[in-house]
């Protein structure tokens, strides 16, 4: 099983060698041994190898030990290149907030197609040297000399992003200041009397500590009630069969992590229902989809507050508000469509002929053959992924095959569906704190790669994404973490994950969800 730790080093190397052979990629033996020494769970081994492959493909170079260390976050042996000076994040009202250009090697787009293996079993994070953290210097004053970046066209006036730093000069709680940010961003305008208000968050897997803590959600709930709304905490079920793939386990996991009515004073509603099937088709003018399936609770909610933990992500490079809304509100079958161009192949060994996939298939493409194995009519099947969500026996495997650019664009198109018909009814609150290098879907949290920065609020999802990305880029990487040695101005997310996570932001702007041009207004 994917979560069982393998103690034998030779067996770990064998698993890696077989994975490399299946991908048709030549990987030196010292690289295989290096990865095997750091990881002990099969899926984690494969995921680490994929990360190396992606970086090698992006840079157009062969895999070697130096590149491997870089891809997996060991920067102590990589010579740092001088970084260009970084401009301040904030900008005067008529000027675009600068986003430091990536270095030439970071600017190469990711085009590799790869099988993305995710492990949610037991494993131990690699040991890293401990050192005293250094604080970044964040210049948040407006820059009179800043000029718009040519590659980022101005679309209308700049959006306002409100920012409250972790440090306080007035001895005021960050919890209270987070609530004040919502008010400044216009919560009272977004929420009307008796509105059903979906508070979108990530409840975290058991063992993870990176998610936004319940004390902040209690404050959000309080502000929504004060505005006249009826709040509920929500997320949709996961595609992978972990702690949150159905509503019963999902709510139990949320309560385990501190999200109960007693702690947040609001009920928990799983957006796509008991088994991930309670969803609505929403038309979108997308490149990949003309409609997307969104959790019904999100579609029927009158307003939203989107609470996001800013972090890295092993498949998309960056996890922010767009991923929180798009992937987070997509039902289970929608998540399959985002992760891969899906073509089901039922397993004869695992199929029990229960007929569940037949009942769930929206186009009657599934049947049970005379051999008591599910069959797929390829002429009818359009890859919706409902059969994956339906199968309780793993007979129709989840597919992770995609490109980083494609999955980011698909996430944006699902975000468009989730936000449809909610103009002026959504406020975003993003926590640029505990910026971990990995998704909160893992059963652990690695060390934050930059110091805690603060909290952002806006009514523009694109602007708040760009502001969060810029703040992390401007910070200095922390010693003893996967951000070690990264200077101000270096793209932390791309350097750590090997994936340029900005495609979602630029695509969202192209699709009219908002603007990357913003001013940062500090709120104490």
TORGU-721979 format. One line per field, with one value per residue (C-alpha): z, y, x. Coordinates in steps of 0.1 Angstrom, whole numbers. Each point is the difference from the previous one (the first is absolute). Example, Ala and Ser with C-alpha at 12.3 -4.5 7.8 and 13.67 -1.06 7.14 Angstrom:
BEGIN
Z 78:-7
Y -45:34
X 123:14
This chain:
BEGIN
Z 0:-8:37:12:8:-17:22:-26:-19:-30:-3:0:-28:-20:2:-12:-28:-12:1:-20:-26:-3:-7:-25:19:7:36:14:28:25:-5:7:31:12:-3:16:30:6:-4:10:-13:-36:-10:16:-18:-33:7:8:-33:-20:16:-13:-34:-3:9:-25:-27:7:-1:-30:18:10:35:23:38:1:-18:22:32:-14:-10:34:19:11:-9:23:-28:-28:-7:3:-29:9:0:-16:24:7:-3:28:-1:4:-27:-4:-11:-38:-1:-2:30:-12:-2:-2:-33:4:-8:-35:12:19:-30:-21:0:13:-29:12:3:31:22:33:29:33:33:30:20:27:-7:18:-13:-10:28:-6:18:26:1:14:-23:-16:-5:-34:-8:-15:-15:-1:-7:-34:-26:-20:-27:-5:-36:-14:-13:-38:2:24:-18:20:0:16:33:25:26:37:21:38:20:37:9:27:21:17:12:18:20:-18:-5:-35:3:5:-28:-24:7:-6:-33:-11:10:-19:-30:-1:18:10:-37:-11:27:2:27:3:-28:3:0:-9:18:-22:18:0:32:-3:2:34:10:-21:18:-29:-5:13:37:14:21:-33:-14:31:-6:-36:11:25:-27:-24:26:9:-37:1:-16:9:-3:-4:-4:-31:-24:-25:3:-13:-30:18:26:31:31:-20:-30:14:21:31:2:-12:29:24:-12:2:36:8:-12:22:-23:20:7:35:-13:-30:7:-35:-15:-24:-34:-25:-33:-23:25:15:-28:-22:-24:12:-26:-27:-36:-5:-36:-4:-31:5:-21:15:11:-11:34:34:29:32:35:3:33:-17:-29:21:27:-3:9:8:22:-13:27:-15:14:-24:-7:-26:-19:-16:-30:-6:15:20:21:6:-3:-36:9:32:-20:-33:12:34:-13:-28:8:1:-37:-9:19:-22:-31:13:8:-33:-34:13:-18:24:-2:26:17:-4:33:21:-16:20:-26:26:-27:19:-30:-23:21:3:-37:-14:-36:5:-12:28:-1:18:-24:0:17:29:-6:-8:-36:-16:-33:-12:-26:28:27:3:30:27:27:18:-2:20:27:-1:4:36:-9:-19:-32:-21:9:6:-27:8:-35:-9:-6:26:-25:-9:36:10:-29:8:37:-12:-22:30:21:-27:5:38:-1:-28:9:31:-12:30:24:7:23:2:31:-6:28:-11:31:6:-37:-3:-32:-4:-2:33:-14:14:34:11:-4:-10:15:-14:-27:9:32:7:-19:6:-12:-32:-9:-33:-22:-30:-1:-25:18:34:-17:-16:33:19:-26:0:38:2:-30:18:33:9:2:35:9:8:-24:-36:-6:14:-20:-20:-1:-2:-36:-7:-9:30:-14:-33:15:25:-21:-34:-13:-11:20:-16:-30:21:9:-36:-14:26:-11:-37:8:17:37:11:-5:11:3:36:28:35:28:34:29:35
Y 0:36:10:-29:11:-21:-4:-17:26:-23:-5:37:4:-27:18:32:-18:-16:34:16:-28:4:37:-7:23:-9:6:-5:-25:26:20:-31:-7:36:0:-34:11:30:-18:-34:-1:-12:29:26:-16:3:35:12:-16:17:33:-5:-10:31:24:-18:2:37:9:-23:-17:-36:-12:1:2:37:6:-27:19:31:-15:-16:32:-7:33:-2:-15:22:32:29:25:37:11:32:27:-3:29:8:-20:30:26:34:-2:4:-23:-38:-17:-15:-37:-9:-16:-36:-9:-14:-36:7:16:-33:-13:-35:-22:-35:-25:-21:-25:18:-25:13:-19:5:-28:1:14:21:34:1:15:35:20:23:37:32:16:33:26:14:37:8:35:7:37:12:3:32:-14:-33:-6:-26:-32:-2:-36:8:22:24:-11:28:17:-19:-21:7:-27:6:-12:-5:-11:-26:26:25:35:5:-33:-11:-37:-14:-17:33:16:-29:8:37:-8:-17:31:23:-22:4:-30:20:8:-36:-15:10:-8:-38:-9:-36:6:-27:4:-20:-14:-31:-20:-18:-36:-16:6:32:33:25:7:33:-6:0:31:20:-17:9:36:-3:-16:28:27:-17:-3:37:8:-19:-32:-36:-16:-36:-15:-20:-20:-27:-37:-11:-21:-22:-24:16:15:23:-19:-2:23:-22:-4:36:15:-23:12:36:-5:-18:31:23:11:-8:22:5:15:20:5:-10:-33:-21:-8:-21:17:-30:-22:-34:-17:28:-2:30:24:24:5:36:13:17:15:-19:-14:-34:-2:14:-10:-10:-19:20:-11:9:18:25:5:6:22:37:13:-13:7:-18:-7:-12:-13:12:-28:-19:-29:-30:-1:37:17:24:-5:31:13:-12:-36:3:9:-19:-33:4:4:-25:-32:-33:-7:36:-5:-30:22:26:-25:-18:-5:-30:-34:-26:-36:-22:-27:-35:-10:27:4:-16:6:20:23:32:15:-9:19:30:3:31:-13:-37:-9:-26:-35:-33:-26:-37:-5:20:29:36:11:34:11:23:15:13:7:36:-3:16:-21:-9:-37:6:18:-28:-30:-10:-28:19:-19:32:16:37:16:28:4:37:30:28:26:-21:-7:36:11:-26:11:36:-12:-18:32:18:-24:2:38:3:23:13:33:22:-28:-15:12:-17:-3:-15:-9:4:-18:-34:-1:-37:-14:-27:-3:-3:-33:-17:-17:23:36:8:31:34:12:37:19:7:31:8:-1:13:9:10:-4:-7:-37:7:31:-18:-30:23:19:-33:-12:33:1:-35:8:31:-18:-17:-38:-14:-20:-36:-3:-7:38:2:22:16:38:28:0:-37:-19:-24:-20:-8:-6:-25:-19:3:13:35:6:33:-13:-2:37:11:-23:13:35:-10:-16:32:-11:30:20:-5:38:9:24:-13:19:-7:-4:0
X 0:11:2:23:35:28:31:21:20:6:-38:-5:25:-17:-34:16:18:-33:-17:27:-2:-38:5:28:24:36:9:35:5:13:-32:-21:20:-2:-38:-3:20:-24:-33:-14:-36:-6:-23:23:30:-18:-12:35:13:-28:10:36:-12:-22:29:23:-26:-6:37:7:29:8:-7:30:6:3:-33:-17:11:-14:-33:-5:9:36:15:30:21:-13:19:-24:0:-3:-36:-12:-12:-37:-25:-24:-33:-23:-6:-17:-36:7:30:2:15:33:5:37:9:12:36:5:-1:-32:-16:0:-36:-7:-10:8:-29:4:-18:-5:1:-13:6:-21:15:27:34:26:10:37:22:12:27:-14:9:-13:-26:7:-27:-7:0:-34:-3:-37:1:-12:27:-1:23:-17:-12:-24:16:-6:-11:-28:-26:-21:-36:-21:10:22:-17:5:15:-1:30:5:36:6:18:-22:10:-33:0:-32:-7:5:-33:-18:20:-9:-37:7:15:-32:-19:23:-2:-38:-15:-31:-6:4:-23:-36:-25:-7:25:13:37:25:33:24:30:22:-6:34:9:5:36:3:4:3:-37:-15:-8:-36:5:2:-31:-19:7:-11:-32:-6:5:-23:-27:4:-5:-33:11:-5:35:10:35:5:23:-6:11:34:8:25:-13:14:-17:-23:-14:-36:-20:0:38:5:-20:16:35:-11:-12:33:18:-21:-28:-31:-31:13:33:-12:-37:-11:-11:22:-15:19:-6:-4:-20:4:19:12:-30:-20:12:-14:12:10:7:34:17:31:28:-2:-36:-33:-16:14:-15:0:-11:-37:4:24:-23:-31:18:-9:34:35:30:30:26:33:33:27:26:19:-15:17:-23:-8:31:-22:-31:-21:-35:-5:8:-20:-31:6:13:-16:-36:3:-18:19:-5:10:32:8:-7:24:27:0:-16:-18:-6:-14:13:-17:22:-13:18:-16:-35:-28:-27:-19:-15:6:20:-28:-25:22:11:-19:2:-6:35:5:-14:8:12:-7:33:-13:24:-9:4:3:-15:27:-24:-22:25:11:24:-21:15:-33:9:32:-20:-26:23:5:25:27:-8:0:33:5:22:25:15:0:23:3:-13:-31:-10:4:-22:-26:0:-7:-29:-15:5:-20:-29:1:-1:-26:-29:18:13:5:-9:34:28:34:22:35:24:37:11:15:8:7:15:-27:-38:-21:-13:31:0:28:13:36:16:-11:24:-2:-9:-36:-10:-37:-36:-15:-36:-16:-30:23:12:27:14:2:17:26:5:6:24:19:3:15:23:12:7:33:0:4:32:-6:-30:-6:2:36:23:-27:4:-26:-13:4:-32:-2:-29:17:34:-14:-26:16:-34:-9:-32:-8:-19:-32:3:6:-27:-25:7:-3:-34:-13:1:19:33:36:3:-5:8:8:-17:14:-24:13
